Amino acid sequence: MIRILFLCIILFFSSCSSQQDKSAAIIEKNEMTELFRDILLAEGYVESYLSKDTTLNKDTLLRREIDLVLRLHKVDAKTFSRSYRYYKGHPDVFKLLMDSASSRFSKDKEDAHQKFKKLAL
């Protein structure tokens, strides 16, 4: 009986600490939104410029650009993957993240377009 109680106490405390570890290992929402926005930019860059060279593999180019984005944000691939899986498991939050990233991407794109228009004049 004492062994079962002891085992339950150990399981309880280990599950509490793993919950704390899990939340500490997940990228915060605002940072994840910025990552998604920059990944959208990287995808656009690969689509628009790099993929015109038919000798290059588009998936390899995209992976390389995403690695650059992760380094820019000082996030390793393992942490990003864990965070991505976490947010995908929470569809309501994931949708908000993606909508925010898309909105920021569109705004940045429009701002850049306006700057180039002024330069052309």
Secondary structure, DSSP 8 states (H G I E B T S, - for coil): -HHHHHHHHHHHHHHHHHHHHHHHHS--HHHHHHHHHHHHHHHHHHHHTGGGSTTS-HHHHHHHHHHHHHHHTT--HHHHHHHHHHHHTSHHHHHHHHHHHHHHHHHHHHHHHHHHHHHH-
